[in-house]
Amino acid sequence: MTPPQNSREWNAADYHRLSAPQFQWGQRVLSQLRLRGDECLLDAGCGTGKLTRLVLENLPRGSVVGLDLSRNMVLHARQNLAPDFGDRVRFVAADLVALPFRNCFDGIFSTASFHWVLDHDALFRSLYQALCPAGWLHAQCGGGPNLARLRQRVRTLSQRPEFSNWLGKFSEPWFFSDAEGAAARLCAAGFENVETGLEEASFSVPSGQEFQQYLRTFVLHRHLDLLPTGALRAAFVQQASDISALDDPPWTLDYWRLNLRAHKPE
Ligand SMILES: C[S@@+](CC[C@H](N)C(=O)[O-])C[C@H]1O[C@@H](n2cnc3c(N)ncnc32)[C@H](O)[C@@H]1O
């Protein structure tokens, strides 16, 4: 099935408003970085720049390039951050598998983005090339059984007669690597001191309405892009929410995070 033209786009304003879980995950990853304060870093898949801002606040003499495939995200991030950080921050719309950088960065930080890239061999080669010798990668993304229960429900829903015309052959836009596979791919790209691990990160939202907003913005937007009417889109999200209302606790998102750390040799 051919993805629509806007398949790389996000609703940046909704993402910015609703991304508290992603922000909290990112804050934890950021708290593990040991920064000198003068590094030049890449925020790979920066979204609306909420975490890019925190990275910059930890780099009083350094600079950050925020990079994202979505132009909506890049515009939103630039508007928010450029007035506060001037030329210490730059934003670039580009694809992580074909980074327009060679030997440029002391470190690469990334959260909640790599699972949107299907080819992790190409991704890690691209990141490796962008790093300076002795540069580091510190990242977290979805991995392992991430959202396995919700995704199974959505696959079943997609086969219902009212949706199957458009979603019956839907191919998921994510790759959720396991820890061992990620380590092997990082080593194959040339990285050393590789450490990878999965952690459970599920959470529940308090109401069906919030769950539906969450699904629309973070999980099902590629599905919804393919449905031709607002009524069908609303019905799809409603039905996914109705099934998840039966969870204990209700409306639980069964998230798993994959942590990645590695270095480029000197
Ligand atoms: C869930 S958001 C995470 C944003 C931010 N890092 C955060 O934690 O809030 C995932 C981001 O990855 C970006 N992305 C997905 N595939 C990409 C690719 N191939 N190249 C660059 N960015 C990509 C999306 O456009 C989106 O902004």
The ligand as a Tripos MOL2 file, in Angstrom:
@<TRIPOS>MOLECULE
LIG
   27    29     1     0     0
SMALL
NO_CHARGES

@<TRIPOS>ATOM
      1 C1          7.6120   10.4380   19.0850 C.3       1 LIG1
      2 S1          8.5020   11.7430   18.3010 S.3       1 LIG1
      3 C2          9.8270   12.0260   19.4860 C.3       1 LIG1
      4 C3         10.2400   13.4860   19.5170 C.3       1 LIG1
      5 C4         11.1950   13.8610   20.6650 C.3       1 LIG1
      6 N1         12.4730   13.2100   20.5260 N.3       1 LIG1
      7 C5         10.5710   13.5150   22.0010 C.2       1 LIG1
      8 O1         11.0630   12.5810   22.6690 O.co2     1 LIG1
      9 O2          9.5780   14.1550   22.3730 O.co2     1 LIG1
     10 C6          9.3420   10.8910   17.0040 C.3       1 LIG1
     11 C7         10.0110   11.8410   16.0390 C.3       1 LIG1
     12 O3         10.8590   11.1110   15.1710 O.3       1 LIG1
     13 C8         10.7910   11.7290   13.9040 C.3       1 LIG1
     14 N2         11.2380   10.7830   12.8660 N.ar      1 LIG1
     15 C9         10.6470    9.6340   12.4810 C.ar      1 LIG1
     16 N3         11.3360    9.0530   11.4920 N.ar      1 LIG1
     17 C10        12.3930    9.8600   11.2310 C.ar      1 LIG1
     18 C11        13.4620    9.8060   10.3060 C.ar      1 LIG1
     19 N4         13.5860    8.7940    9.4340 N.pl3     1 LIG1
     20 N5         14.3630   10.8120   10.3000 N.ar      1 LIG1
     21 C12        14.2430   11.8580   11.1800 C.ar      1 LIG1
     22 N6         13.2410   11.9540   12.0830 N.ar      1 LIG1
     23 C13        12.3250   10.9690   12.1170 C.ar      1 LIG1
     24 C14         9.3180   12.0820   13.7670 C.3       1 LIG1
     25 O4          9.0840   13.0250   12.7400 O.3       1 LIG1
     26 C15         9.0020   12.5700   15.1570 C.3       1 LIG1
     27 O5          9.1700   13.9500   15.3010 O.3       1 LIG1
@<TRIPOS>BOND
     1     1     2 1
     2     2     3 1
     3     2    10 1
     4     3     4 1
     5     4     5 1
     6     5     6 1
     7     5     7 1
     8     7     8 2
     9     7     9 1
    10    10    11 1
    11    11    12 1
    12    11    26 1
    13    12    13 1
    14    13    14 1
    15    13    24 1
    16    14    15 ar
    17    14    23 ar
    18    15    16 ar
    19    16    17 ar
    20    17    18 ar
    21    17    23 ar
    22    18    19 1
    23    18    20 ar
    24    20    21 ar
    25    21    22 ar
    26    22    23 ar
    27    24    25 1
    28    24    26 1
    29    26    27 1
@<TRIPOS>SUBSTRUCTURE
     1 LIG1         1 GROUP 0 **** ****
